[in-house]
Amino acid sequence: MARQILISLLVILALLSPAAAVTERKVLFYEVQAPSGFRITGSGYSLFSAKVGELSGFDTASMTGGTITRDKLEPYDVVIMQDLNTPLSTEEIIAIRWYVGDHGGGLFINGDQPAGVNNLGQIFGVMMDTEDTFIVDTSLPLDTTQGGTEDGVSAEEQKFYFRTSNFPDTDDPQTVDLDEVTLIGVYKAHPLFVESVSVQSLIGNTRVIAAASQKAYTETGTFSVSEEPPIAARAFFGKGAVVVLSDFDMLSDAHITDVDDFNNTMGNSDFGLAIVQWLADDDNRDLTAKSPSELQQQVLDLQKGEKRLLADKAGLEEDKARLQELYDANFTIFSEEKVRMDTIIQDKNLELVALEEALDVCSLQKLGGIVVTICVLLGIAGAFVKKKLDERKAKSSKLSDMFGKKKEEKPKKKEGKKGEEKPPE
């Protein structure tokens, strides 16, 4: 009895342990376009597939035929598309777009040709350069005769094989964790064109996660020295995430464990595993972000609103045209009336000037008559005054004469009364 209880407790503890709580992650290798030698079976990508399967909680599966549909993609957390060399059908691209943007899945596009990659990668803002354009970097050559690499690479081809430790996006907490990766080998890779924002997909936060050195370039001139041609990039799309790697050989059995001339093991395997783990981790992206379907509905709503606004604008334009016609007609009437009123005002002004001139003449004439009248009155007044003065003068003379005679008579009377005058001695 005690033994059964102990076993039950051990089972419960095992179920509650962190190892038992690990979420199962399913990874699908899409290999429909991959040659038989480049599949997870045989000697293609068997090592990489095995390493993915060794990750805690990860299981792998392979799709080697048929058409991509939503139902086939939905059970998987990560889909790795190997060696794309021809364009996918429109229906398959729609299914993948739904898987990443609406379902929140992780998509790893692992090469191969621009014709196969670009019609899918352009949705996520990442595209490969043309088929005849490869990255050249002779400053960090990679010896392909060591560490299980393929033999027989010509000197002309050797310039496309190089090492790099340029991981420019390591400071972003939302990016692929490459802290354990110090060096990777590159094997004839097309450079990537990475857009920070893709107009077609309405995505953002697209970043380069691996690039060639500053001494790398392309012989077609699309990338010059110091421009660091991109090799791998990641992007968020709706609820999901995407990584595009331009070099499909990097993770193949032939190169995943390469060693350079200095016995440095390339971190190709760790690089690929870090990408798969990042794509499988929901915490690395915003699951509340709008999905492409939601964005499409939003676009449709905006388009309806745009049509409504355009209809309103057309109505306003008609009202404007009608008001313009009324304005033009009334403006013509107004202009004619204004001309007529201006003519009347001008005529009235002329009449006013004439009246003012006549008034001035009348004023002068009236002033002249007043002056004449004043002069006549002054003349009459002067004659009157003169007459009065003459009368007064005559009267005064008469009085003076009368007064003088009386004065002469009085002394004679006085002499007679006082006596006789004394005789002269």
C-alpha positions, 0 to 999 in steps of 0.5 A, spaced: 500 500 500 505 504 501 509 502 495 503 504 491 502 511 494 509 512 493 509 511 486 503 515 485 506 521 488 512 520 484 508 520 478 504 526 480 511 530 481 513 527 474 507 531 471 508 537 475 516 537 473 518 543 468 520 537 463 513 535 463 511 542 462 514 543 456 510 545 451 510 541 445 513 544 438 511 541 431 516 543 426 514 542 418 520 541 413 516 543 406 521 539 401 516 539 395 521 543 391 527 540 394 531 535 390 532 528 393 539 530 395 537 536 399 531 533 404 531 531 411 532 524 409 538 521 406 544 526 406 541 533 405 538 536 411 538 530 416 543 533 421 539 539 421 533 536 422 535 531 427 538 537 431 531 540 431 528 534 434 533 534 439 531 540 442 526 540 448 519 539 446 520 539 438 518 534 433 519 534 426 515 532 420 516 533 412 512 534 406 515 532 400 508 532 395 502 535 394 499 543 395 500 547 401 493 549 404 491 552 411 489 545 414 496 542 412 500 548 416 495 549 422 498 544 426 505 546 426 508 552 430 514 553 425 514 551 417 521 551 414 521 552 406 527 548 403 530 550 397 525 554 393 527 555 386 520 556 383 514 560 385 509 558 389 501 558 386 497 564 388 493 559 393 499 556 396 501 564 398 494 565 401 495 559 405 502 561 408 500 568 409 494 566 413 498 561 417 503 567 419 499 573 419 492 570 422 494 563 425 501 566 428 505 561 425 513 562 424 516 561 417 523 560 415 525 561 408 531 557 407 533 559 400 534 557 394 533 561 388 530 568 387 525 566 383 522 561 388 523 566 394 521 573 392 514 572 390 513 569 397 518 574 401 516 580 398 510 579 402 514 580 408 519 585 406 525 581 404 527 579 397 533 576 394 538 579 389 538 577 382 540 570 380 547 572 377 548 576 383 552 573 389 556 576 395 564 576 394 568 577 400 575 575 400 577 578 406 575 572 410 575 566 406 573 559 408 577 553 406 572 548 403 577 542 403 576 541 411 571 539 416 567 535 411 566 540 406 565 539 399 571 538 394 573 541 388 571 548 388 574 552 383 578 558 385 573 562 381 568 560 386 572 560 392 571 568 392 563 566 394 565 562 400 567 566 406 566 567 414 562 572 417 561 574 425 556 580 423 550 580 427 547 587 427 541 586 430 543 583 437 541 589 441 534 588 440 530 584 445 525 581 440 530 579 435 533 572 434 538 570 440 545 569 437 549 570 443 552 563 442 553 564 435 560 567 434 562 565 426 558 562 421 560 560 414 557 562 407 556 558 401 555 562 395 549 567 397 545 572 394 544 578 398 538 580 401 534 587 400 530 588 406 525 594 407 524 597 414 516 597 412 513 593 406 507 597 403 504 591 400 504 587 407 503 593 412 509 590 416 514 593 420 520 592 424 524 588 419 531 587 421 537 584 418 540 579 423 546 576 419 550 580 414 557 580 410 563 584 412 564 591 410 569 589 405 564 584 402 561 587 395 557 584 389 560 584 382 554 586 379 554 593 383 548 592 387 552 592 393 559 596 394 564 595 399 562 598 406 555 596 405 555 590 408 550 585 404 545 582 408 545 574 408 539 573 413 533 577 416 527 577 420 520 580 420 514 580 424 507 579 420 501 580 423 501 575 429 507 571 426 514 572 424 518 570 418 526 569 417 529 569 410 536 566 409 539 566 402 544 561 403 540 554 403 547 550 403 549 553 410 545 548 414 546 542 409 549 536 411 555 538 407 556 545 411 553 545 418 559 542 422 564 546 417 571 548 420 575 553 418 583 554 416 584 556 424 580 550 426 574 554 428 568 550 428 562 554 424 556 556 428 551 554 422 548 549 426 547 554 432 545 559 428 539 555 424 537 552 431 536 559 434 532 561 428 527 555 429 527 557 437 525 564 436 520 562 431 517 557 435 516 562 441 510 566 441 513 571 447 517 574 441 512 577 438 505 581 439 499 576 438 495 582 439 497 585 433 492 585 427 492 580 422 492 580 415 485 579 415 483 584 420 488 589 416 484 587 410 477 588 413 480 595 415 482 597 408 475 595 406 472 599 411 477 605 409 475 604 402 468 604 403 469 610 407 473 613 402 468 612 397 463 615 401 467 621 402 468 621 394 461 621 394 460 627 399 466 631 395 462 630 388 456 633 391 460 638 394 463 640 387 456 640 384 454 645 390 460 649 388 459 649 381 452 651 382 454 657 387 459 659 382 454 659 376 450 664 381 456 668 383 458 669 376 451 671 374 450 675 380 457 678 379 455 680 372 449 684 374 453 687 380 458 689 375 453 692 370 450 695 376 456 698 379 458 701 372 451 704 372 452 707 379 459 709 378 457 713 372 451 716 376 456 718 381 461 721 376 455 725 373 453 727 380 460 729 382 460 733 375 454 737 377 456 738 384 463 741 381 458 746 377 454 748 383 460 749 387 463 754 382 456 757 381 456 758 388 462 761 388 460 766 383 454 767 387 458 768 393 463 773 390 457 777 387 453 777 393 459 779 397 460 785 392 453 787 393 454 787 400 461 791 399 457 796 395 451 797 400 456 798 405 460 803 401 453 807 400 451 807 407 458 809 409 457 815 404 450 816 407 453 816 414 459 820 412 454 826 409 450 825 414 456 826 419 458 832 415 452 835 415 451 834 422 458 837 424 457 843 419 450 844 423 454 844 429 460 848 427 455 853 424 451 853 431 458 854 434 460 860 430 453 863 431 454 862 439 461 864 439 459 871 435 453 872 440 458 870 446 463 875 443 458 881 442 455 880 449 462 880 452 464 887 448 458 890 451 459 889 459 466 893 460 463 899 458 457 899 463 463 897 468 467 904 466 461 908 467 459 906 474 466 906 477 468 913 475 472 917 470 479 915 468 485 918 471 488 923 466 495 922 464 500 925 468 
